[in-house]
Amino acid sequence: MEVNQILHMNKGDGKTSYSQNSQVQGKILSVAKPIIHEAVLEILISNNIESMGIADLGCSSGPNTFLPISYIMDAIHAKRSSLGLQLSPSSTTEFRVYLNDLFSNDFNTIFMSLPAFYNNLKQEKGPEFGSVFVSAVPGSFHGRLFPAKTLHFVHSSCSIHWLSRVPPALSKTPAEAAGSALNRGKIYISKTSPQCVLDAYSLQFHEDFSSFLKSRAEEVVGGGRMVLSLIGR
Ligand SMILES: C[S@@+](CC[C@H](N)C(=O)[O-])C[C@H]1O[C@@H](n2cnc3c(N)ncnc32)[C@H](O)[C@@H]1O
């Protein structure tokens, strides 16, 4: 089976779920908050948007899933409040929010949290804020996920360093034995990995990130923005 069909974070909200074990990733999101804020303001300044397309790629499930969306809504609300904008219903902006992850992600847990998310939004921002439509888009961000020119803002945190496959030089090919011996049976780069293992991972990342960027280049409108946070070395 393809890697993108079987990989997922631990589902639900039990003790071993991603939902209860993603504080570090939550911290990374909070560090990125001012950057998200700035990018959203740049979009608002340079575009007159009636229906804003927002995507979070590799959203997983749990409290972190809704954090970036809340940050984006906070930024928009703060900007409007500072301008003293009283929106009439006809000028209300719509927000299309797309939550993406791999096919076996726990989208059901996300859907169960949606009523609370919508309620909070209404209470905090008021009824004039605009309509927010959240939907799920399962699939791999290494390829196309959205129709052309439909997104204004793309966010992804702690996700795009995930590769689409085991680098061929280390995978189960005829060179299997050699490949796995090269990395001493590990599935990651460690201190003892030889240079050729680093090169194999680097090459795969280059290939995957290029497809990621090519796909987003089709999907994001002119003047759109992306904020990507990823772990690197
Ligand atoms: C460490 S979690 C990060 C989740 C969340 N963004 C956060 O900050 O807590 C990485 C997520 O990326 C997803 N992911 C990995 N490869 C992906 C791909 N090719 N397309 C979409 N999602 C992917 C995983 O399924 C996982 O849910």
The ligand as an SDF file (V2000), in Angstrom:
LIG
                    3D

 27 29  0  0  0  0  0  0  0  0999 V2000
    2.9760   16.2450   13.3310 C   0  0  0  0  0  0  0  0  0  0  0  0
    1.3820   16.3340   12.5720 S   0  0  0  0  0  0  0  0  0  0  0  0
    1.0980   18.0840   12.6190 C   0  0  0  0  0  0  0  0  0  0  0  0
   -0.3480   18.3670   12.8200 C   0  0  0  0  0  0  0  0  0  0  0  0
   -0.7400   19.8220   13.0540 C   0  0  0  0  0  0  0  0  0  0  0  0
   -0.4620   20.6420   11.8780 N   0  0  0  0  0  0  0  0  0  0  0  0
   -0.0310   20.3900   14.2590 C   0  0  0  0  0  0  0  0  0  0  0  0
    0.6980   21.3970   14.1060 O   0  0  0  0  0  0  0  0  0  0  0  0
   -0.1960   19.8670   15.3490 O   0  0  0  0  0  0  0  0  0  0  0  0
    1.7770   16.0690   10.8390 C   0  0  0  0  0  0  0  0  0  0  0  0
    0.5240   15.8100   10.0210 C   0  0  0  0  0  0  0  0  0  0  0  0
    0.8690   15.8670    8.6300 O   0  0  0  0  0  0  0  0  0  0  0  0
    0.0970   14.9000    7.9620 C   0  0  0  0  0  0  0  0  0  0  0  0
    0.7140   14.5900    6.6710 N   0  0  0  0  0  0  0  0  0  0  0  0
    1.8890   13.9540    6.4500 C   0  0  0  0  0  0  0  0  0  0  0  0
    2.1190   13.8240    5.1360 N   0  0  0  0  0  0  0  0  0  0  0  0
    1.0470   14.4030    4.5000 C   0  0  0  0  0  0  0  0  0  0  0  0
    0.7040   14.5840    3.1290 C   0  0  0  0  0  0  0  0  0  0  0  0
    1.4930   14.1400    2.1460 N   0  0  0  0  0  0  0  0  0  0  0  0
   -0.4660   15.2280    2.8360 N   0  0  0  0  0  0  0  0  0  0  0  0
   -1.2790   15.6780    3.8300 C   0  0  0  0  0  0  0  0  0  0  0  0
   -0.9900   15.5370    5.1540 N   0  0  0  0  0  0  0  0  0  0  0  0
    0.1470   14.9020    5.4840 C   0  0  0  0  0  0  0  0  0  0  0  0
    0.1050   13.7260    8.9340 C   0  0  0  0  0  0  0  0  0  0  0  0
   -0.9080   12.7860    8.6480 O   0  0  0  0  0  0  0  0  0  0  0  0
   -0.0710   14.4280   10.2640 C   0  0  0  0  0  0  0  0  0  0  0  0
   -1.4170   14.5310   10.6420 O   0  0  0  0  0  0  0  0  0  0  0  0
  1  2  1  0
  2  3  1  0
  2 10  1  0
  3  4  1  0
  4  5  1  0
  5  6  1  0
  5  7  1  0
  7  8  2  0
  7  9  1  0
 10 11  1  0
 11 12  1  0
 11 26  1  0
 12 13  1  0
 13 14  1  0
 13 24  1  0
 14 15  1  0
 14 23  1  0
 15 16  2  0
 16 17  1  0
 17 18  1  0
 17 23  2  0
 18 19  1  0
 18 20  2  0
 20 21  1  0
 21 22  2  0
 22 23  1  0
 24 25  1  0
 24 26  1  0
 26 27  1  0
M  CHG  2   2   1   9  -1
M  END
$$$$
